């Protein structure tokens, strides 16, 4: 059974930082590209970042470029999202996903991030 479990969310003041983790089990982690998405109340799910199997290729959504960093540790089956200079508009539920090619096959349950002004 494949599981992706996010952690590290919480309440932080504007300008602060958080580090999200997504631990995977039940799959061959190193063959999957991984991504982070977020969804705020009343809004569609938004792409945040993605990282290739090897970690060499990385992309970010425009709204987080220069503030967020995605990374992965294939030995620990974990992907991370370091979030700095947080803004109230970053408030959302953050989800990690795993994909083989273009479509995400597995999703986590999400972790809430709330940024107060």
N, C-alpha and C positions, 0 to 999 in steps of 0.2 A: 504494500500500500504506500503510495507516494504521499508525502507530507511536506509542505512548506510552512514554516512557523516563523512569523515575524515577531520581533520584540524591540524594545528600546524607545517606543513612543512615550509621550507624556505631555505635560504642560511646561512651556518655557516662555520667557519674556522675549519680546522683539529684540533682535540683535544677538540672541543666544544661539546655542548649538545643541544638536542631538545626533546620536549615532544609532541608526537602525540596523538590525541584523535580521537575516532570514536564513534559518537553518533548514537544510533539506535532508530528507531520508527516503529510502525506497526507490531511488533512481541512481543511475550512473551520472553523478553530478557534473563531471568534467566534459561530458558531451553536449551539455545544454548551455545555450546562451541564456542570460538572465536579465530581467528588467525590473524596474520599479515604476509603479504607476500610483496615482493618487486620485481620490474623488472627494470633493467637497459637497456639502449638502446642496441639493438642487442643481448640481452641475454634472456634466459628463466626466467619465474617467479620463484622466490626463496623463500622457506619457511624461515620465520624469527622467529616466536614464536607462541605458542598456549596456551590457558588457558581453563581449564574445567569450567563447569557450576558454580561450587561452588568456583572456584579459587584455589582449593587445588592442582590440578595437572597442572604443567607447563612444557613446553618443549621449547628449543631454538635450532635454527640452529647453526651449529658449528662456523660459521663466526661471530656470534654476542654474543656468550656465554661470560659472565663476563662483558659485556659492556652494554647490553640492558636488560630492565626489563619490562615485561608485567604485567598488573594488570587490574582489572575490578571493577566497582562500579554498582552493580545491582540496587541500588536505583536510580541511575542516568541514567541507560541504556547506559553506556559508558564503553568502553575499552580503555586502555592507552598503550603507548609504550614509556618508558623513554629511550632515547638513549644518552649514554655518550661516551667519548673518540672516537668521530666520526672520520672516516677516509675517504679519497677521494673515496675509493672503496665502501663506503656505499651510494654513490649517486645513486638514483633510484626514481621511483614512488612507494610509499608505499600504499598498499591496506589492508583494513580489510575485514574479511569474517566471516560469521556465519554458523555453521554446527550443525546438530542434532546428527549424528553418525560420519561417515567418510568423506562424500562428502560435500563440502561447497555449501550451497544453496543460500546464498545472498552475494553480494559483494558491496563495496563502489566504488566510482568513482576514488579514489586515491588522494594522495597529494604528491607533488614533494619535495624531499629532495636533496639538493646540498651541498656537502662538498668541500670546496676549500683547496688547499694545501698551 
